[in-house]
Amino acid sequence: MSTTNRPQPPLPEQQQTWPGATNEMQPVPDHGEASYQGSGRLKGKKAIITGGDSGIGRAVAIAYAREGADVLISYLDEHEDAKKTARLIEEAGQKAVLVAGDVTEAEHCKAIVSKAVEAFGEINIVVNNAAFQMTRESLDEISDDEFDRTMKTNIYAMFRICKAAVPHMPAGGSIINTASVNADQPKPKLIAYSATKAAIINFSGSLAALLADKGIRSNAVAPGPIWTPLIPATMPTEQVKNFGSEVPMQRAGQPAELAPAYVMLASDEASYISGATIAVTGGVAVI
């Protein structure tokens, strides 16, 4: 599909309560349901995707399944979105495992990995994609609890899941962490979120060097503005209406436009790519 055929701002006015639902969005995001075609690039691989019920996570799950991977989806409590993603995985002929719960809890992070090992035997791909953010006008508006949730969802969960998963990952394994263009160009109204995304890139680079002798690669993907339920659930209505208009392509990206980067990094074709950050930003340079 030509980029000019993607939805352009202004978008319909809308707002949701966090964490948001896909079917309430206008327009409904494109996750590649009708467009992504696999070619066996991940045949036989076993993947964990956190935040896999919707948005980027759903698009990656669809692509991974159509490339031949079994997928465990971790999500908070968006059961309808998760069930839809599971159906799409199964329609591709692959095994889908759903695990609901809060990744801010250390024991739940361990349980995600345990259930993947129980279902699949081993883990080849880990995608740490679950994220939390809130738009705030000042530091005074950010409570300690909200700051903690941002850190624990975006950083602690990534650390805990990697720590639990690595012993079950054979050589050739791939860890992919979702960062953000905000790591390079921090947004003042997303101060906690932006800080976590910078940490994710640093963590991913350190992990690449630490795990190189095990044959496990670690990389990050840095999306720009992507149309997911997190946007109407965490941003003011006016910001949602014009979401994506600030980038050179003058529109938000669709989740389907992220999936190929995650497929490439997970595949054996990326055997010499580790410690990298792949920018998918609609024209914004990330250095």
Protein Blocks (a to p, Z undefined) as FASTA:
>chain_A
ZZklpccddddddddddebjfklpccdddehlmmpccehlmgoiacddehklgmjllmmm
mmmmmnopacddddfklmklmmmmmmmmmmnopacdddeddfkbmklmmmmmmmmmmmno
pafbdcdfbdcddddfbfklpcfklmmmmmmmmmmmmmmmmmmmmmmpcehiacdddddf
klmmccfklmmmmmmmmmmmmmmmmmmmmmmmnopacddddddddddfklmmmpcfklmm
mgojlpmnopacdfklmmmmmmmmmpmklmmgghiacddehhpacZZ
